[in-house]
């Protein structure tokens, strides 16, 4: 990572500075429903570009016609309808920062999804840290963006991807009971930046091919575009309660269509060929379990959220307990040896994950690497629910000096 930045930050760290960062961030995004880490992750130019290049190459493979055809088999039939989009508008690739045999830090894929992440919240997270770093590390131009983007150009790209050609009032961010979600801070940030309101899908009303909702002022508003934040599992659960079927012809565009949640997911990992992708096989395709199953592999459901259902020490009995008919919904993935890449003031190591987040406005042919988020962990898993009552863990963001990149975490 970037050792001189890390040493300077650790030396300047105080609880008061962390509290000031949290207050500043929450003044823009509302109360954050997950733990905020005490530090950003300072990335060296070499490492962040290695991650970026790997993510671009993996996303390019995901977009190949033959791989798309094979991955389509993972989409449940009631969500397998075409919406005209050749690729999702949003995609994320999660990397563990691991150690290569020569000791260098390298990215290893944990998972990926054709689904939105905290795109708006990360703007305010970067902004809040930039203010705090003016004193701890003055004189730097902190960036969290890829593809030559800066704050203004990133916001323009994100606006075009979320809102498209619509009036923001005709766009709705869709999630179940959005105000109760842990990611509600991103919904608040999305509204603050782009004027797009969040709503529960069960509040939509259908008339003919058109959809309507009630806005914050309780006025009925035509919905022309859905910024879909419904996790596929939740959508499947509430589908019978919706006023329309996804296979119906509705005068409304999706960003992204729900099918991409399934099509670009852990289900796609067995079809990828890249050194950053650990060996992954569908459980249904395995005749003989590896002898080092518990030590070297992780058992994962293909479709889950926040690490739900992941077994980091699987046993033959655990694999056998999954019904044969459901085994194509599970995979065995080669276990990743995380590096203790970030060092805290008390010299204890912390594991790092970097999520590279892509955007594709309607009409564009390629997904653009745009921004990132980071997650810090001291335990075996990185989800916020798995790091309770610990410090220097949780939500963070990768930063580097846009004017003078070079160094680690």
C-alpha positions in Angstrom: 0.0 0.0 0.0 1.3 3.6 0.5 3.5 3.4 3.6 4.4 7.0 4.0 0.8 8.1 3.8 -0.1 5.3 6.3 2.6 6.4 8.8 1.5 10.0 8.6 -2.2 9.2 9.0 -1.6 6.8 11.9 0.6 9.4 13.7 -2.1 12.1 13.3 -5.1 9.9 14.2 -7.3 10.8 17.1 -10.7 9.7 18.2 -11.8 13.3 17.8 -10.7 13.3 14.1 -12.7 10.1 13.5 -15.8 11.5 15.2 -15.5 14.7 13.0 -15.3 12.6 9.9 -18.4 10.6 10.9 -20.4 13.8 11.7 -19.4 15.4 8.4 -20.3 12.3 6.4 -23.6 11.8 8.1 -24.5 15.5 7.6 -24.8 14.7 3.9 -26.0 11.1 3.9 -28.0 10.8 7.1 -27.3 8.1 9.7 -25.2 5.3 8.3 -26.5 1.9 9.2 -23.2 0.1 9.1 -19.8 0.6 10.8 -17.5 3.3 9.3 -13.8 2.4 9.5 -11.4 4.8 11.2 -9.3 5.2 8.1 -9.3 5.4 4.3 -7.1 2.9 2.4 -4.2 4.6 0.8 -3.4 2.8 -2.5 -0.2 2.8 -4.4 -0.5 3.7 -8.1 0.9 0.3 -9.0 -1.6 -1.7 -7.0 -4.7 0.3 -7.8 -3.9 0.1 -11.5 -3.4 -3.7 -11.2 -6.8 -3.9 -9.6 -8.4 -1.6 -12.2 -6.9 -3.5 -15.1 -8.0 -6.9 -13.8 -11.5 -5.6 -13.2 -11.7 -4.2 -16.8 -10.5 -7.5 -18.2 -13.0 -9.5 -16.2 -15.9 -7.3 -17.1 -14.8 -7.6 -20.8 -15.0 -11.4 -20.5 -18.4 -11.1 -18.9 -19.7 -9.2 -21.9 -18.6 -11.8 -24.5 -21.6 -13.3 -26.3 -20.9 -17.0 -25.6 -20.2 -16.4 -21.9 -23.4 -14.3 -21.7 -25.3 -17.2 -23.3 -23.9 -19.7 -20.8 -24.4 -17.4 -17.8 -28.0 -16.8 -18.8 -28.9 -20.3 -17.5 -28.5 -18.9 -13.9 -31.5 -16.5 -14.4 -34.8 -17.8 -12.9 -37.4 -18.2 -15.7 -39.7 -15.5 -14.4 -36.9 -13.0 -14.5 -35.3 -14.2 -17.8 -37.1 -11.8 -20.1 -35.1 -9.5 -22.3 -35.3 -5.7 -21.7 -33.1 -4.6 -24.7 -30.0 -3.9 -22.6 -26.9 -5.6 -24.1 -25.1 -5.1 -20.7 -26.1 -4.0 -17.3 -25.8 -0.3 -16.5 -24.1 -1.1 -13.2 -21.5 -3.7 -12.3 -19.1 -4.3 -9.4 -16.0 -6.5 -9.0 -14.9 -7.3 -5.4 -11.2 -8.0 -4.9 -9.4 -9.3 -1.8 -6.0 -7.8 -1.5 -3.8 -10.9 -1.2 -0.1 -11.7 -1.3 1.7 -13.2 -4.3 4.5 -15.8 -3.7 7.0 -13.0 -4.1 5.3 -10.9 -1.4 3.7 -8.3 -3.7 0.1 -7.4 -3.2 -2.3 -8.7 -5.8 -6.1 -8.7 -6.4 -8.1 -11.9 -6.1 -11.8 -11.9 -7.0 -14.2 -12.5 -4.1 -17.4 -12.0 -6.1 -19.0 -9.8 -8.8 -22.5 -8.6 -9.6 -24.4 -6.8 -12.3 -26.1 -4.7 -9.6 -25.7 -1.2 -8.1 -23.6 -0.4 -5.0 -23.1 2.8 -3.0 -22.4 5.0 -5.9 -23.7 8.2 -4.4 -22.6 7.6 -0.8 -19.0 7.1 -1.9 -18.9 10.7 -3.2 -19.7 12.0 0.3 -17.3 9.5 1.9 -14.5 10.6 -0.3 -15.4 14.3 0.4 -15.5 13.8 4.2 -12.1 12.1 4.2 -10.6 14.8 1.9 -11.5 17.5 4.5 -10.0 15.5 7.4 -6.8 14.8 5.4 -6.2 18.4 4.8 -4.6 18.5 8.3 -3.3 15.0 8.6 -1.8 14.8 5.1 -1.9 18.3 3.6 -1.2 19.2 0.0 -2.6 16.2 -1.8 -5.4 15.8 -4.4 -7.2 12.8 -3.2 -9.0 10.7 -5.8 -11.2 7.7 -5.6 -12.0 7.6 -9.3 -10.9 5.7 -12.3 -10.8 6.2 -16.1 -9.5 9.8 -15.8 -12.7 10.9 -14.0 -12.8 13.7 -11.4 -15.6 14.6 -9.1 -17.7 16.6 -11.6 -17.2 14.2 -14.5 -18.0 11.2 -12.2 -21.2 12.9 -11.1 -22.2 13.5 -14.7 -21.5 9.9 -15.6 -23.5 8.7 -12.6 -26.4 11.0 -13.3 -26.6 9.8 -16.9 -26.6 6.2 -15.8 -29.2 6.6 -13.0 -31.5 9.2 -14.5 -30.9 8.7 -18.2 -33.0 11.1 -20.4 -35.8 11.3 -17.8 -36.8 14.0 -15.4 -35.4 12.9 -12.0 -38.9 13.1 -10.6 -40.0 10.4 -13.1 -37.2 8.1 -11.8 -37.6 6.0 -8.6 -35.0 4.2 -6.6 -36.7 0.9 -5.8 -36.1 -1.1 -2.6 -38.2 -2.8 0.0 -38.9 -0.4 2.9 -36.0 1.8 1.7 -35.9 3.9 4.9 -35.1 0.7 6.9 -32.3 -0.6 4.7 -28.7 -0.4 6.0 -27.9 1.2 2.7 -30.4 4.0 3.2 -27.5 6.5 3.5 -26.9 5.9 -0.2 -30.6 6.5 -1.0 -30.3 9.8 0.9 -27.2 10.7 -1.0 -28.8 9.8 -4.4 -31.7 12.1 -3.6 -29.4 14.9 -2.5 -27.2 14.7 -5.7 -29.8 13.9 -8.3 -33.3 14.5 -6.9 -34.3 10.8 -7.3 -36.6 9.5 -4.5 -36.7 6.0 -3.0 -39.8 4.0 -2.8 -41.1 0.5 -1.9 -42.1 -1.5 -5.0 -45.3 -2.5 -3.3 -46.5 1.1 -3.5 -46.4 1.2 -7.3 -49.7 1.3 -9.2 -50.2 0.1 -12.7 -52.7 1.5 -15.2 -52.4 -0.2 -18.6 -48.7 -0.2 -19.4 -47.8 2.7 -17.2 -46.6 2.7 -13.6 -47.3 5.4 -10.9 -46.1 6.2 -7.4 -46.7 8.7 -4.6 -43.9 11.1 -4.2 -42.7 12.7 -0.9 -45.5 15.3 -1.2 -48.1 12.5 -1.7 -48.7 13.5 -5.3 -49.2 10.8 -7.9 -46.2 10.7 -10.3 -45.6 8.7 -13.5 -42.6 6.3 -13.2 -40.6 6.2 -16.4 -37.4 4.7 -15.1 -36.6 2.4 -12.2 -33.2 2.6 -10.5 -33.3 -1.0 -9.3 -31.8 -1.6 -5.8 -33.9 -4.7 -5.1 -31.6 -7.6 -4.4 -32.7 -10.6 -6.5 -33.6 -12.7 -3.5 -36.0 -10.0 -2.2 -37.5 -9.4 -5.7 -38.2 -13.1 -6.0 -39.8 -13.1 -2.6 -42.2 -10.2 -3.2 -42.8 -10.7 -6.9 -46.4 -12.0 -6.3 -47.1 -8.7 -4.5 -46.0 -6.4 -7.4 -48.6 -4.8 -9.7 -46.9 -6.2 -12.7 -44.9 -9.2 -13.9 -41.4 -8.7 -15.2 -42.5 -10.4 -18.4 -45.2 -7.9 -19.0 -44.8 -5.0 -21.5 -44.4 -2.0 -19.2 -43.7 1.6 -20.4 -40.7 1.9 -18.1 -37.0 1.3 -18.3 -34.9 -0.6 -15.8 -31.4 0.4 -14.6 -30.4 -2.3 -14.3 -33.0 -5.0 -15.3 -33.3 -7.6 -12.5 -32.0 -10.4 -14.7 -28.5 -9.0 -14.5 -28.4 -9.7 -10.7 -28.5 -13.4 -11.6 -26.6 -13.4 -14.9 -23.6 -11.5 -13.5 -23.0 -13.0 -10.1 -21.0 -15.7 -8.5 -22.7 -18.0 -11.1 -20.4 -16.4 -13.7 -17.1 -17.2 -11.9 -16.8 -20.8 -13.3 -16.9 -19.3 -16.9 -14.1 -16.8 -16.4 -10.5 -17.3 -17.3 -8.3 -14.8 -15.5 -5.3 -15.1 -13.0 -7.2 -12.9 -10.5 -10.2 -15.3 -10.4 -9.8 -18.2 -7.9 -10.8 -21.6 -9.1 -14.6 -21.9 -8.8 -16.9 -24.8 -9.7 -20.6 -25.3 -9.3 -21.3 -27.9 -6.6 -23.6 -29.7 -9.1 -20.6 -30.4 -11.4 -18.3 -31.9 -8.7 -18.2 -35.7 -8.6 -15.5 -36.0 -5.9 -14.9 -33.3 -3.2 -11.3 -32.1 -2.7 -9.4 -33.8 0.0 -8.5 -30.4 1.4 -12.1 -29.1 1.3 -12.3 -27.4 4.7 -8.8 -25.9 4.5 -8.7 -24.7 0.9 -12.3 -24.0 -0.2 -15.3 -21.9 0.6 -18.9 -23.0 0.0 -21.1 -20.2 -1.3 -24.7 -19.8 -2.5 -24.6 -18.1 -5.9 -27.2 -15.5 -4.8 -26.9 -14.0 -1.4 -26.3 -10.6 0.2 -23.8 -9.4 2.8 -22.1 -12.9 3.0 -25.3 -14.7 3.9 -25.0 -18.5 3.7 -21.3 -18.6 3.1 -19.5 -21.5 4.8 -15.8 -20.7 5.2 -14.9 -24.2 6.6 -17.1 -26.5 4.6 -17.3 -30.2 5.3 -18.4 -33.2 3.1 -21.5 -33.4 5.4 -22.4 -29.7 4.7 -22.1 -30.3 1.0 -24.1 -33.5 1.1 -26.8 -31.7 3.1 -27.6 -29.5 0.1 -30.4 -31.2 -1.9 -29.2 -32.5 -5.3 -31.8 -30.3 -7.1 -30.4 -27.2 -5.4 -26.7 -27.8 -6.0 -26.5 -25.8 -9.2 -27.2 -22.8 -6.9 -24.0 -23.3 -4.9 -20.3 -23.2 -5.7 -17.0 -24.2 -4.2 -14.5 -21.4 -4.5 -10.8 -21.7 -3.8 -10.0 -20.0 -0.5 -8.2 -16.7 -0.7 -5.3 -15.9 1.6 -5.9 -12.2 2.5 -2.8 -10.1 3.2 -2.7 -8.1 6.4 -2.3 -5.1 4.0 -3.3 -2.2 6.3 -1.4 -1.5 9.5 -3.2 0.2 12.4 -1.5 2.6 14.9 -1.0 -0.4 17.3 0.7 -2.3 14.5 -2.0 -4.9 14.1 -2.8 -6.0 10.5 -6.2 -5.5 8.8 -7.5 -7.3 5.7 -8.7 -5.2 2.8 -11.3 -5.7 0.1 -11.6 -3.3 -2.8 -14.8 -3.0 -4.8 -14.3 -1.5 -8.3 -17.6 0.0 -9.5 -18.6 0.3 -13.2 -21.2 2.5 -14.9 -22.8 2.4 -18.4 -25.3 5.1 -19.4 -28.0 4.0 -21.8 -26.7 3.9 -25.4 -23.1 3.4 -24.5 -21.4 0.1 -25.5 -19.0 -0.3 -22.6 -19.0 -0.3 -18.9 -16.6 2.4 -17.5 -14.6 1.8 -14.3 -15.7 4.7 -12.2 -15.2 4.6 -8.5 -14.5 2.3 -5.5 -15.4 1.4 -2.0 -13.2 -0.6 0.5 -14.1 -2.9 3.3 -11.8 -3.6 6.2 -11.9 -6.7 8.4 -10.1 -8.5 11.2 -12.2 -11.6 11.0 -12.7 -14.4 8.5 -15.5 -12.5 6.7 -15.8 -8.9 5.5 -19.5 -8.2 5.8 -20.4 -5.6 8.4 -22.4 -8.1 10.4 -19.3 -10.2 10.8 -17.1 -7.4 12.4 -19.2 -6.2 15.2 -17.5 -4.7 18.3 -14.2 -4.3 16.5 -12.3 -1.1 15.6 -10.5 -0.2 12.4 -12.9 -2.3 10.4 -16.0 -1.6 8.3 -16.8 0.7 5.4 -14.0 2.7 3.9 -12.8 4.0 0.5 -9.6 3.6 -1.5 -7.7 6.9 -2.0 -4.6 7.9 -4.0 -3.0 11.2 -4.7 -4.1 12.1 -8.3 -1.1 14.5 -8.6 1.6 12.2 -7.2 0.6 8.6 -7.1 3.0 6.0 -5.9 3.2 3.4 -2.8 0.2 0.8 -0.3 -2.6 0.8 2.5 
